[in-house]
Amino acid sequence: MYCLLCFYFLAGSGFVIHDENDDYTIILNDRLGPEVNRKTLGHELEHIKRRDIYANEAANYIEMERHRL
């Protein structure tokens, strides 16, 4: 697993990528502070733990459900 602090122009605080080598990379927004990035890292780790990347639901639905918990 990799975690990168990157400058990016997308909305949001971060996301996770799963590659063909079965590795996960968590991308965090470097424009946000350390506390936000810690929370985002935990949130993205939960997506990996819950195997959300393999879910049949749309990403927007998964995010809505995750933020409701």
C-alpha positions in Angstrom: 0.0 0.0 0.0 1.2 3.5 -0.8 0.0 6.9 0.4 0.9 10.0 -1.6 0.4 13.6 -0.6 -0.2 15.3 -4.0 -1.1 18.6 -5.4 -4.3 18.0 -7.5 -7.1 20.1 -8.8 -10.0 17.7 -8.1 -12.6 18.5 -5.6 -12.5 16.5 -2.4 -9.8 15.5 0.0 -8.6 12.2 -1.4 -9.2 8.9 -3.1 -7.9 5.4 -3.4 -6.7 3.5 -6.5 -6.3 -0.3 -6.8 -3.9 -1.4 -9.5 -3.2 -4.6 -11.5 -0.5 -5.7 -9.0 -3.2 -5.7 -6.2 -1.6 -2.6 -4.6 -3.6 0.3 -3.2 -2.5 3.9 -3.5 -4.2 6.5 -1.4 -4.0 10.0 -2.8 -4.3 12.9 -0.3 -4.8 16.6 -1.2 -1.7 18.6 -0.1 -3.7 21.8 0.0 -5.5 20.5 3.1 -4.0 20.5 6.6 -2.6 17.5 8.5 -5.8 16.9 10.5 -8.0 16.7 7.4 -5.5 14.4 5.7 -5.4 12.1 8.8 -9.2 11.9 8.6 -9.2 11.3 4.9 -6.5 8.6 5.2 -8.7 6.8 7.8 -11.7 7.2 5.5 -9.9 5.8 2.5 -8.5 2.9 4.6 -12.1 2.0 5.5 -13.0 1.9 1.8 -10.2 -0.7 1.4 -11.1 -2.6 4.5 -14.8 -2.8 3.4 -13.8 -3.7 -0.2 -15.9 -0.8 -1.5 -13.7 -0.8 -4.6 -15.4 -4.1 -5.7 -19.0 -2.9 -4.9 -21.6 -2.8 -7.6 -23.0 0.5 -6.3 -22.0 3.8 -7.8 -19.2 5.7 -6.1 -21.6 8.5 -5.1 -23.9 6.0 -3.3 -21.0 4.4 -1.5 -19.7 7.8 -0.3 -23.2 8.8 0.8 -23.5 5.6 2.8 -20.0 5.9 4.3 -20.6 9.5 5.5 -23.9 8.4 7.1 -22.2 5.9 9.4 
